Amino acid sequence: MEPSRTARRRRSTCQGLSVMEMLITVVVISIIASVSIPNFTGLRSAAQSAKLQNDIDRINQAIDMYRASGGNLAGLSKPQDILDRLKTERQRDTASQFVGLTGSTIDRRLAARITAGGNDGQPRAVWDQAGSRFIVSKRGAGVTEFYLDDALAEVDYGEEIRSTSPLGYNGDPGWVWAYRDRPLPQAPVVGSPGPVVAEVPESPFPTALDAPRELREPVILPGDGTFKPSEFPETVTLSNPNDDSTWLMVSVGGGPFVKYSAPLSLTGNTTVVAFAAGNPSRWISSKLASAAFWKSDPVRLLPPSIRLSAPEFNEDTPTISVSLANPNATGLSQIHYAVVAPGATVPPRSGWAAYGGGSFSVDSNSYPSGFSVQAYARALDAVDYQDSADSTATAGANFIFEDPGITDVLYIIDVSGSMATKVGSSTRIDLVIEALSSAINRLNSSTRFSVATFGGDIEWTDPTLELMTASDASKQAMNDRVSTFKADSSGTNYEAALRIPFLYGRKPAIVYFLTDGQPTSGGDYTDEIDTLAAQGIQVNTIGVDLNQESNDRLAAIASKTKGKSKVVQTK
């Protein structure tokens, strides 16, 4: 059956657009494109113009600083040549005395992309010789873009001779700053050729009919930043890049604007704001130029490091070497130190010794209980630097007989036969004699002391039964007697040994009781312990090569009298 005409028409309509509809669509798209593309192009052009203007402003500021520092752009017209001149440095033999910028004023990588000319309406930077600055133009040859070329980073643009400044550093004793008059130009000798000077068009002065022109910002030297305390008072100069008929106005630290006439002397943490002004019929005041000058806090020096040759004194280490190291730069500080006994008051820093390098020794006779070393780095420049904090190192003492301090002390030593036991090439009694002699030598001269021995009974006491002052003579006399002790007594009588303190007219405050055995003779010594405790006599026990039971027995004696108990192993 043939489809109806209406059905055929409906099917034809759904299959696609007619020729007329396609033409209309193309025309509409063309109209939209013709509106959008110019708008996009205009936005892009505006962005390029803004970047170029910003680059020009920055480069012109660098030009002002270069010229204010004695630079000269006369005779140059090519943009790249001008950029390269700004990258030079002041000749070294004059730079050290020049007050102001001596190096490059722009990034060494800065380069100019040049257009050959034409009248395409695109902005470009052209060099205005009269004004010694770049300006924006839309005709002729010029710079379409300033960009950074990394290949120029290592190029050496050399040094140049720049004009001197009336203000310089004084090389002679006296003021830091020195003013110098510029010499008057010499008249040429008749008949001799004069100096060759590149012709540079002068800036035309505006006439009465000309519109006022905006002045350029002053240059503030040195630029803002943070400076050491010793660099203050900081001398700041202003340079006017404008016509000689204009002047500068300056405000220091937020104060009122006054006419600038001489270098400023700043004491720190100050902002300088300035602008150029002139006859308002000819000139428009410049934009503000500003620089902030901040005084840094004095730098705190690092504390020295302290090295000890041993952590403690003992019978094998009666002397400890001390060395100090300064982590600060050479010439900034001197190390000072003090050595004090544990618990002693540290003297004021003014009394500390100056460290001369190398190492020094601390001996156990001077510091029988150990010592501490305190050191600090003292600043040689007290303006820019502060003294360091203290560093501390401590050495202890681990002798068989600890230092009793300034008191009355009695040493009671076991000389029973077991003390003759071999220890290497020596014997127990020989090791004890050595330790006891060391203890006697370390006694404070104000201490009173004596020595007694026991075995099966009391073997020896000083016949006077008096505690003697620890003078050098009495120490030597007692050490001579101690050196004769022999381990030949039979038995170990605790009761007899602990009765010895009661024999002395002046009772000891501290007793050192050393033995290598358990009680084998004598009776119960409980009464003696109770009496010692009641009279406040402290018994410090020392067990040599004992078993645990014997060590516990000695610990109980020490505990009862508020003393200390020590275990010594020689095997």
SENUBA-219859 format. One record per residue: x, y, z of N, C-alpha, C, O in turn; residue in three letters. Coordinates in steps of 0.2 Angstrom, whole numbers, plus 5000, padded with zeros to 4 digits. Example, Ala and Ser with C-alpha at 12.3 -4.5 7.8 and 13.67 -1.06 7.14 Angstrom:
<recs>
506649725039506249785039506649845039507149835042ALA506449895035506849955036506450005039506750065040SER
</recs>
This chain:
<recs>
500449945000500050005000500450065000500950065004MET500350114996500850174995500650225001500150235003GLU501250255004501150295010500750355007500850375002PRO500450385012500050455010500550505009501150505011SER500350565006500750625005500950655011501550675012ARG500550655016500650685023501250645026501650675029THR501250585026501750545029502350555026502950555029ALA502350555019503050565016503350635018503950635019ARG502950685018503150755020503450755027504050775028ARG503150715032503350715039504050675039504550695043ARG504150625035504750585035505350625032505850625034ARG505150665027505650705024505950765028506450785028SER505450795032505650845037506150825042506550855044THR506050765045506450735050507150715048507550705052CYS507250705041507950685039508450735039509050715039GLN508350805039508950845040508650915038508050935037GLY509150965039509051035037508951055030509251015026LEU508551105028508551125021509151165020509451185024SER509251175013509751215011509751285014510251315016VAL509151315014509051385017509251385024509551435027MET509051335028509151335035509951325036510151365041GLU510251295032511051285033511351355032511851375035MET511151385027511451455025511351505031511751545033LEU510751505034510551545039511051535045511251575049ILE511151465047511551445052512351475051512651495056THR512551465045513251485044513351555045513851585048VAL512851595043512851675043512851695051513251735053VAL512451655055512451675062513051655065513351695069VAL513351605064514051585067514551635065514951655069ILE514551655059515051705056514951775060515451805062SER514351795061514251855065514551845072514851895075ILE514451795075514651785082515451785083515751815087ILE515751755078516451745077516751815076517251835079ALA516451855072516651925070516651965077517052015077SER516251955081516151995087516651965093517052005096VAL516751905093517151875099517851885098518251895102SER518151865091518851865090519151935092519651935095ILE518851995089519152055091519252065098519652095101PRO518652045102518652055109519252025112519552045117ASN519351955111519951915113520551955112521051955116PHE520651975105521252005103521352065107521952085109THR520852105108520952165112521152155119521552195122GLY520952105123521152085129521852065130522252085134LEU522052025125522752005124523252065123523752065127ARG523052115119523452165118523452215124524052235126SER522952215128522952255134523452225139523752265142ALA523452165140523852125144524552145143525052155147ALA524752135136525452145134525652215135526252235137GLN525152265134525352335135525452345143525952385144SER525052315147525152325154525852295156526152335160ALA526052245154526652215156527252255153527752265157LYS527152275147527752315144527852385148528352405150LEU527252415150527252475154527552465161527952505163GLN527352405164527652395171528452375170528852405174ASN528652345165529352335164529752395163530252405165ASP529452445159529752505157529852545164530352575165ILE529352545168529352585175529952555179530352595182ASP530052485179530552455183531252475180531652485184ARG531252475174531952485171532152555172532752575173ILE531652605171531752675172532052685179532452735180ASN531752655184531952655191532652635191533052675195GLN532852585188533552555188534052615185534552625187ALA533752645180534152695176534252755181534852775181ILE533752775185533852825189534352815195534852855196ASP534352755197534852735202535552725199536052745203MET535552705193536252695190536552765189537152775190TYR536152815187536452885186536552915192537052955193ARG536152905197536252935204536952905207537252945211ALA537152845205537752815207538352835203538852805203SER538252885198538852905194538852875187539352895184GLY538352835185538352805179538152855173537852915175GLY538352845167538252885162538052845156538352795154ASN537452865153537152825147537252875140536952855135LEU537652925141537752965135538052925129538452885130ALA537752945123537952905117537652845115537852815110GLY537252815120536952755119536252765116535852805118LEU536052725111535352725109535052665108534452655108SER535452605107535152545106534852515113535252515118LYS534252495113534052465120534452415123534552415129PRO534752365119535152315122535752335125536052315130GLN536052385121536652425124536552455131536952455135ASP535952485131535752525137535752475143535952485149ILE535352415142535252365147535952335149536052325155LEU536352325144537052295146537452345150537852325154ASP537352415149537752465153537552465160537952465164ARG536852445161536652445168536852385172536852385178LEU537152335168537352275171538152275173538352235176LYS538452335171539152345173539252355181538752375184THR539852355183540052365190540552425190540952435186GLU540552465196540952515197541652485197541752435201ARG542152525195542852505195543052485202542952525207GLN543452435204543552405210543952455215543852465221ARG544452495212544852535216544552595218544752635222ASP543952615215543552665218542852645222542552685225THR542652585221542052555224542052565231541552575235ALA542652545234542752535242542652605245542452605251SER542752665242542652725245542052765242541852815245GLN541652735238541052765235540452745240540252695242PHE540052805241539452795245538852785240538652835237VAL538552725240538052715235538052655231538452605234GLY537752635226537752575223538352565218538552615215LEU538652515219539252505215539152445210539652435206THR538652405210538552345206538052355201537852415199GLY537852305198537352305193536652325196536452305201SER536252365192535552385194535052345192534452355194THR535152295187534652255184534852185184535452165185ILE534452135183534552065182535052055176534852075170ASP535552015177536052005171535651965165535951975159ARG535151935166534751895161534351935157534051915152ARG534252005159533752045155533952055148534552075147LEU533452045143533652055136533052095133532452095136ALA533152115127532552155124532452125117532952105113ALA531852115116531552085109531352145105530852175107ARG531752155099531652215095531152205089531252155086ILE530752255088530352255081530752305077530952355079THR530652285070531052325065530752395064531052435061ALA530052405065529752465064529052455061528752395062GLY528852505058528152495055527652535059527852575064GLY527052535057526552575060525952525061525352535059ASN526052475065525552425066525152435072524652405074ASP525252495076524852515081525052475088524652485093GLY525452425088525652385094526152425098526552465096GLN526052425105526552465109527252435109527252375109PRO527652485110528352465110528752515114528552565115ARG529352495117529752535121530252565117530652525114ALA530352635117530852665113531252705118531052725123VAL531852725116532352755120532252835119532352855113TRP532152875124532052945124532752975126532852975132ASP533152995122533853015124533753075128534153095133GLN533253125126533253185130533053175137533353205142ALA532653125138532453115145532853055149532653045155GLY533253025145533652965147533252915151533352895156SER532752895147532252845149531852815143531852835138ARG531552755145531152725140530452745140530152765146PHE530152755134529452775134529052735130529352695126ILE528352735130527952685126527752725119527552785120VAL527852695114527652725107527352665103527352605105SER526952685098526552635094526852645087526552615082LYS527452675086527652685079528452675079528752685084ARG528752655074529452645073529752585076529352545079GLY530352585076530752525079530752535087530752585089ALA530752475090530752475097530752405100530752355097GLY530652405107530652345111529952315112529552355115VAL529752265109529052235110529052195116528452185119THR529552175119529552135125530252135128530752125125GLU530252145135530852125139530752055142530252045145PHE531252015142531251955144531851925147532351965147TYR531851875151532451845154532751795150532451745148LEU533451795148533751745144534251715149534751745151ASP534151655151534651615156535351615153535851605157ASP535451615146536051615143536551675145537151665145ALA536251725148536551785149536851785157537151835159LEU536551735161536651735168537451745170537651775175ALA537851705166538551705168539051755164539651755164GLU538651795160539051845156539351895160539051925165VAL540051915159540351965163540352025159540652035154ASP539952075162539852145158540452195160540352255158TYR540852175164541452215165541352275170540852275173GLY541852305171541852365176541952435172542152425166GLU541752485175541752545171541952605176541852595182GLU542252655174542452715178541752755178541552785173ILE541552765184540952805185541152875189541652875192ARG540752925188540952985191540952975199540552935202SER541353015202541353015210540753045213540453085210THR540753035219540153065223540453115228541053105230SER540153175229540353225234540353195241540753225245PRO540053135242540053105249540453035248540252995244LEU540953025252541252965252541452935259541352975264GLY541752875259542052855265542752885267543152895262TYR542852905273543452935275544052885276543952845280ASN544552885272545052835273545552855279545952815281GLY545552915282545952945287545652935294544952935294ASP545952945299545652945306545153005306545353055304PRO544652995309544153045310543453025309543252965310GLY543053065305542353055304542352995299542852985295TRP541752955299541752905294541552925287541852905282VAL541252985287541053015280541553075279541753105283TRP541753075272542153135270541853165264541553135259ALA541753235264541553265258542053295254542653315257TYR541953295248542453315243542153365238541653355235ARG542553415236542253465231542453435224542953405223ASP541953445220542153425213542553475210542453535210ARG543153455206543553505203543253535197542753515193PRO543353605196543153645191543353615184543953595184LEU543053615179543253595172543853645170543753705171PRO544353615167544953655165544853685158544553645153GLN545053745157544953775150545453735145545953725147ALA545253725139545653695134546253735132546153795132PRO546853705131547453745129547353765122547053725118VAL547453825121547453855114547853815109548453805110VAL547553795104547853755098547853685099548053645095GLY547553655105547553585106546853565105546353605107SER546653505103546053485102545653475109545953445113PRO545053495110544753485116544453415117544553375112GLY544153395122543953325123543353315119542953355117PRO543353255117542853225112542253215116542253165121VAL541653245115541053235119540453215115540353245110VAL540153155116539653135112539053185113538853205118ALA538753195107538253245107537553205109537353155106GLU537253235115536653205117536153265117536253315121VAL535553255114535053305114534853325122534753275126PRO534853385123534653405130533853405130533553415125GLU533653395137532953395138532653475137532953515141SER532253485133531953555132531553575139531153535141PRO531753635141531353655147530653675145530653715139PHE530153665149529553685147529453765147529653795151PRO529153785142528953855141528353875145528053825148THR528253935146527653955150526953925147526453925150ALA527053915140526453885137526353815138525853785136LEU526953775140526853705140526553685146526453725151ASP526153625146525853595152526353575157526853545155ALA526253575163526753555168526853475167526453445165PRO527453465168527753395168527853365174528053395179ARG527653295175527753265181528553245182528853225178GLU528753265188529453245190529553175191529053135193LEU530153155191530353085192530553075200530753125203ARG530353015202530453005209531253015211531652995207GLU531353035217532053035220532352965221531952915221PRO532952965221533352895223533552905230533952945231VAL533452845234533652845241534252795241534152735240ILE534852815243535452775244535652775251535652825254LEU535852715254535752645251534952625251534652665255PRO534852575248534152555248533952525255534352515259GLY533252515255533052495262533252425264533452385259ASP533252405270533452345272533552335280533452385283GLY533852285282534052275289534752275290535152245286THR535052315294535752325295535952305302535552305307PHE536552295303536852275309536852335314536852395312LYS536852325321536752385325537452425324537352485325PRO537952395323538552435322538552485316538952525315SER538152475311538052515305537652575306537552615302GLU537452585312537052645314537452685319537852665323PHE537452755318536952785314537052775306537652785304PRO536552765302536652755295536552815291536052855293GLU537052835287536952895283536652875276536752835273THR536052915275535652905269535652965265535553025268VAL535752965259535753015254535253015249535052955247THR534953065247534453075242534753105235535153155236LEU534553075230534753105223534153125219533653085219SER534253185216533653215212533853205205534353235202ASN533453165201533653145194533253205190533253195183PRO533053255192532653305188533053365187533653375189ASN532753415184533053485183533353515189533053505194ASP533853555188534153585194533753635197533853655203ASP533153655194532753705197532253675202531953705206SER532253605202531853575207532153555213532753565214THR531853535218532053515225531753455227531253425225TRP532053425233531753365236531453385243531753425246LEU530853355244530553355251530653285254530553235251MET530753285261530953225264530553215271530553275274VAL530353165273530053145279530353085282530453035279SER530553095289530953045292530553015298530353055302VAL530452955298530052925303529352945304529052955310GLY529052965299528352985299528253065301527653085302GLY528853095301528753165303528553215297528453185292GLY528553275298528353325293528853325287529453315288PRO528653335281529053345275529453415276529153465277PHE530153405275530553465275530953465269531053415266VAL531253515267531653525261532353485263532653505268LYS532553445258533153405259533753445257533753485252TYR534253445262534853485261535453455262536053475260SER535453395266536153365268535953295269535353275271ALA536453245269536353175271535953165277536153205282PRO535553115278535253105284535653055288535953005286LEU535553065295535953015300535352985304535053015308SER535252915302534752875305534952835311535552805310LEU534552825316534752785322534452715321534652675326THR534052705316533752635316533052635316532752675319GLY532752585313532052575313531652635311531252655315ASN531852665305531652725303531452715296531752675292THR530852745293530652755286530752815284530652865287THR531052825278531252885274530752885268530752845264VAL530352945268529952955262530153025259530253065262VAL530153025252530353085249529953095242529753045239ALA529953155240529653165233530053225230530353265234PHE530053235224530353295220529753345219529253325217ALA529953405220529453465219529753515215530353515215ALA529353565213529653615209529053675208528553665211GLY529253725204528753775202528153745199528153705194ASN527553745202526953715200526753735193526353695190PRO526953795191526753815184527153775179526953765173SER527753735181528153705176528153625178528253585173ARG528053605184528153545186527553515191527253555194TRP527453455190527053415194527453375199527853335197ILE527353375206527753335211527753265209527253235206SER528253235210528353165208527953115213527753135218SER527953055211527653005216528152995222528753015222LYS527952965227528352955233528852905232528652845230LEU529452915235529952855235530052845243530052895247ALA530152785245530152765252530752715253530852675248SER531052715258531452665260531452655268531452705272ALA531452595270531452575277532152555280532452505276ALA532352575285533052555288532952525295532752565299PHE533052455295532952425302533552405305534052375301TRP533552405311534152385315534052315318533552305322LYS534452265316534352195318534552195326534952235328SER534352145329534552135336535252105336535452065331ASP535652115341536252085342536252005341535751975344PRO536651975338536651905337536951865343537451885345VAL536551815345536751775351537251725349537051685345ARG537851725352538351675350538151605352537751605357LEU538451565349538351495351538751475357539351495357LEU538551435362538951415367539551365365539451325360PRO540051365369540651315367540451245369539951235372PRO540751195366540651125367541251105372541851135372SER541151065377541651045382541750965381541250925381ILE542350945381542550875381542950855387543450885388ARG542750805390543150775396543450715394543150675391LEU544050705396544450635395544150575398544250525396SER543750585404543450535407542850555411542850615413ALA542350515412541750545415541750545423541350575426PRO542350515426542350515433543050505436543450475432GLU543250525442543850505445543750445448543250425450PHE544350405448544350345452545050325453545550365452ASN545250275456545950255458546350255452546950275453GLU546150235446546550235440546550295436546950305432ASP546050345438546050405434545950465439545450485441THR546550485442546550535447546550605444546450655447PRO546650605437546650675433546250665427546250615424THR545850715426545450725420545650785415545650835418ILE545750775409545850825404545250855402544750825400SER545250925401544650965398544851005392545351035392VAL544450995387544651035381543951075379543451045380SER544051135376543451175374543451185367544051195364LEU542951195364542951215356542451265355541851265358ALA542651315351542151375350541851365343542151365338ASN541151355343540851345336540751415332540451405327PRO540851465335540751535332541351545327541851525328ASN541251595322541751615318542351645321542251675326ALA542951635318543551665321543551735322543251775317THR543751765328543751835329543151865332543151925333GLY542651825333541951855336541951845343541651885346LEU542351795346542251785353542851755356543251725353SER542851755363543351725367543051675372542551705375GLN543251615373542951575378543251585385543851595386ILE542751585389542951595397542651535400542051515398HIS542951515406542651455409542851455416543251495419TYR542451415420542551405427542451335429542051295426ALA542851315434542851245437542651245444542951285448VAL542051215446541851215452541651145455541551095451VAL541751135462541551075465540751065465540451115465ALA540551005465539850995466539451035471539751025477PRO538951065470538651105475538951175477538651215480GLY539551185474539851255476539551305471539251295466ALA539551365474539251425471539751445465540351455465THR539451455459539851475453539951545453539551585455VAL540651565452540751635453540451675447540251645442PRO540451745448540151785442540651775436541251765437PRO540351785430540751775424541351825424541851805421ARG541351875427541951925427542551885430543051915429SER542451835434542951805437543151735434543651705436GLY542851725428543051665424543751665421543851725419TRP544051615420544651615416544551615409544151585406ALA545051645405545051645398545351585395545951565398ALA545051555391545351485388545851505383545751545378TYR546451475384546951485379547051435374547551435370GLY546651385373546751335368547051275371547251275377GLY547051215367547351155370546851125375546251125374GLY547151095380546751065386547051085392547651105393SER546651085398546951085404546751035409546250995407PHE547051015414546950965418546550985425546751035428SER546150935427545850945434545950885438545850825435VAL546250885444546450835448546050815453545650865456ASP546050755455545550735461545750755468545350765472SER546350775469546550805475546250875476546050895482ASN546150915471545850975471545050965471544651005474SER544750915468544050905467543950835469543750795464TYR543950815475543850745477543150715476543150655475PRO542650755475542050735474541750745467541250735465SER542250765463542050775456542050845455542250885459GLY541850875449541850945447541350955441541150905438PHE541251015440540851035434541251095431541551135434SER541251095424541551145420540951185417540551155413VAL540951255418540551295414540951345410541451365412GLN540651355404541051395399540551435395539951415394ALA540751485392540351525388540751565383541351575384TYR540451585377540851625372540651705374540151725373ALA541151735375541151815377541251845370541751845367ARG540751895368540751925362541351985362541352015367ALA541751985357542252035357541952095354542152155355LEU541352095350541052145347540352145351539852115349ASP540252185356539652185360539152225357538552225360ALA539252255352538652295348538252245344537652245344VAL538652205340538252165335538152095338537752055335ASP538452075343538452005346538352005353538552055357TYR537951955356537851945363538251885365538351835361GLN538451885371538751825374538351765374537651775374ASP538651705373538251645373537951625380538151655385SER537551575379537251545386537851505388538351485385ALA537751475394538251435397538251365394537651345393ASP538751325394538751255392539151225399539551255402SER538851165400539151135406539251055405538951025401THR539851035408540050965408540250945415540550985419ALA540050885417540150865424540550805425540350755421THR540950795429541350735430541250715438541250755442ALA541050655439540950625446541650595449542150605446GLY541550565454542050535458541850465460541250455463ALA542150415459541950345461542550305464542850255461ASN542750335470543350305473543050255479542450255480PHE543550205481543350165486543150205492542650185496ILE543550255494543350295499543150365496543550405494PHE542550385497542250445495542550505499542750495505GLU542550565496542750625500542250635505541650645504ASP542450645512542050655517541850725518541350745522PRO542150775514542050845515542450865521542850835524GLY542250925524542550955530542250925536541650955538ILE542550885539542250845545542750815548543350815547THR542550765553543050725557542950655554542350625555ASP543450625552543350555549543850505552544450525553VAL543650445552544150385555544050335550543450305548LEU544650305547544650245543544850185547545350185550TYR544450135547544550075550544650015545544150005541ILE545249985544545449945539545549875541545849865547ILE545249825538545349755539546049735537546249735531ASP546449705542547149675540547149605541547749575543VAL546549565541546549495542546949455536547049485531SER547149395538547549355533547249355526547549355521GLY546549355525546249355519546349415514546249415508SER546549465517546749525514547349525510547549565505MET547749465511548349455507548249415501548649395497ALA547549405499547349365493547649405487547649465487THR547949365482548249395476547649415472547149395471LYS547849475469547349505464547849525458548149585458VAL547949485453548349495448549049495450549249445454GLY549449545449550149545452550149585459550749595461SER549549605461549549635468549149595473549049535472SER548949625478548549595483548049635485548049695484THR547549615489546949655491547249715496547049765495ARG547649695500547949745505548249795501548249855503ILE548649785496549049835492548549875489548649935489ASP548049855486547549895483547149945487547049995486LEU547049915493546749955498547150015501546950065502VAL547849995502548350045504548350105499548350165501ILE548350085492548450135487547750175487547850235487GLU547150145488546550185488546550235494546350285494ALA546750205500546750245506547250305506547050355508LEU547850295503548350345502548050405498548050465499SER547650385492547350435488546850465492546750525491SER546450435496545950465500546150515505545950575505ALA546750495508547050545513547350605509547250665512ILE547650595503547850655500547350705497547450765496ASN546750675496546150715494545850755499545350795498ARG545950745506545650775511545750845511546250875510LEU545250885513545250955514545750975520545750935525ASN546051025519546551045525546251055531546551055537SER545551075531545151085537544851025540544551025546SER544950965537544650905540545150875545545750885544THR544850835550545250805555545150725553544650705552ARG545750685554545650615552546150575556546550605560PHE546050505556546550455558546350395555545850385551SER546850345556546750275553546850225559547250235563VAL546450175558546550115563546450045559546150045554ALA546749995562546649925558546449875563546549885569THR546149825561545849775565545949705561546049705555PHE545949655565545949585563545549545568544949545568GLY545849495571545549465577545349505582544949485587GLY545749565583545649615588545849685585546049685579ASP545949735589546149795587546949785585547249765590ILE547149805579547849795578548249855579548849845581GLU548049915576548449975577547950035577547450035573TRP548150085581547850145581548450195582548950175585THR548350255581548850315582548850315590548350325593ASP549450315592549550315600549250375603549050365609PRO549150425600548850485603548050485604547750515608THR547750435600547050425600546750495599546150515602LEU547050535594546750605593546650605585547050585581GLU546150645583546050655576546550715574546450765577LEU546950705569547450755567547150795561546750775557MET547350865561547150905555547550885549548150865549THR547150885544547450855537547950905534547750925528ALA548450925537548950965534549350925530549350855530SER549750955526550250915521550650865525550850815523ASP550950895531551450855535551050795538551350735538ALA550450805541550150745544549850695539549850635540SER549650725533549450675528550050635526550050565525LYS550650665525551250625523551450575529551650515527GLN551450595535551550555540551150495541551350435542ALA550450505540550050445540550150405534550050335535MET550250425528550350385522550950345523551050285521ASN551450365527552050325528551950265532552150215532ASP551450285537551250225542550850175538550850115539ARG550350205534549950155530550250115526550050055524VAL550850135523551250095518551550035521551749985518SER551550035528551849975532551349925533551549865536THR550649935532550149885534550249815531550449815525PHE550249765535550249695532549649655534549349665539LYS549449615530548849575531549049505534549149455530ALA549149505540549349445544549049425550549249385554ASP548449465552548049445558547549385556547349385551SER547449345561546949295561546349315564546249345569SER545749305560545149315562544849385560545249425558GLY544249395560543949455558543449475564542849445564THR543649525568543249545574542849605573543149665574ASN542249605571541849665570541749705576541749765576TYR541649665582541449705588542049745590541949805592GLU542649715589543249755591543349815587543449875589ALA543249805580543349865575542849915577543049975576ALA542149905578541649955579541749985586541350035587LEU542149965590542249995597542850045596542950085601ARG543250045591543750095590543550165590543850205594ILE543050185587542850265587542750285594542850345596PRO542550245599542450265606543050275610543050305615PHE543650255607544350265610544550335610544950355613LEU544350375604544650435603544250495607543650485609TYR544650535610544450595614543950635610543350655612GLY544050655604543650685599543350635594543650605590ARG542750625595542350565592542350585584542150645583LYS542450545579542350555572541650565571541150535574PRO541450605566540750605563540650555558540050535557ALA541150535554541050485549541650425550542150445551ILE541350365549541850305550541850275543541250255540VAL542350255540542450215534542650145537543250135539TYR542250095536542350025539542449975533541949965529PHE543049955532543249915526543449845528543849835533LEU543149795525543249725527543149675521542749695516THR543549615521543349575515543149505518543149455515ASP542849505525542649445527542049455532541849515534GLY541749405534541149405539541549395546542049365546GLN541149415551541449405558541549335560541149285559PRO542249325562542449255564542649255571542749195574THR542649305574542849305581542549365584542249405581SER542549375591542249425595541549405596541249355594GLY541249455600540549435602540049475597540249505592GLY539449485600538949525596539049595596539249625601ASP539049625590539249695589538549745589538649805587TYR537949715591537349755591537449815595537249875593THR537749805601537749865606538149925603538049985604ASP538749905600539149955597538749995591538850055591GLU538449955587538049995582537550035585537450095582ILE537150015590536650055593536950125596536750175595ASP537550115599537950175602538150215597538050285597THR538450195591538650235586538050275583538150335582LEU537550245582536950275579536650335584536450385582ALA536650315591536450355596536850425596536650475598ALA537550415595537950475595538050505589538450555588GLN537650485584537650515577538250505573538450545569GLY538650455574539250435570538950395564538750335565ILE539150415559538950385552539450335550540050355550GLN539250275549539650215547539550205540539050175538VAL540050215535540050195528540450135528541050125529ASN540050075526540350015525540649995518540350025513THR541149965517541449945511541649875511542049855515ILE541249835507541449755507541849745501541649755495GLY542349705502542849685496542749615495542949575499VAL542549595489542449525486542049485491542249425492ASP541549515494541049475498540549435495540349455489LEU540249385498539649355495539049405497539049455501ASN538449385495537849425496537649425503537449485505GLN537749375507537549375514537949425518537749465522GLU538649425516539049475520538949545518538949585522SER538749555511538649625509537949645512537949705514ASN537449605513536849625516537049645524536749685526ASP537449605527537649625534537949695535537749735539ARG538449705530538749775530538249825528538249885531LEU537749815524537249865522536749875528536549935529ALA536649825532536249835538536549885543536249925546ALA537249875544537649925548537549995546537450035550ILE537750005539537650065536536950105537536950155539ALA536450065536535750085536535650105543535350165544SER535850065548535650085555535950155557535750185562LYS536550165555536950225557536850285551537150335552THR536350275547536250325541536850335537536950385534LYS537250285536537850285532537650255525537150245523GLY538250245521538150215514538550145514538950135518LYS538350105510538650035509538850035502538550045497SER539550015501539850005494540049935494540349905498LYS540049905488540349835486540849845481540749885476VAL541449815483542049825478542249755476542349705480VAL542349745470542549675467543249685464543349725459GLN543749655466544449655464544549595459545049595456THR544149545459544249485455544049495448544149445444LYS
</recs>
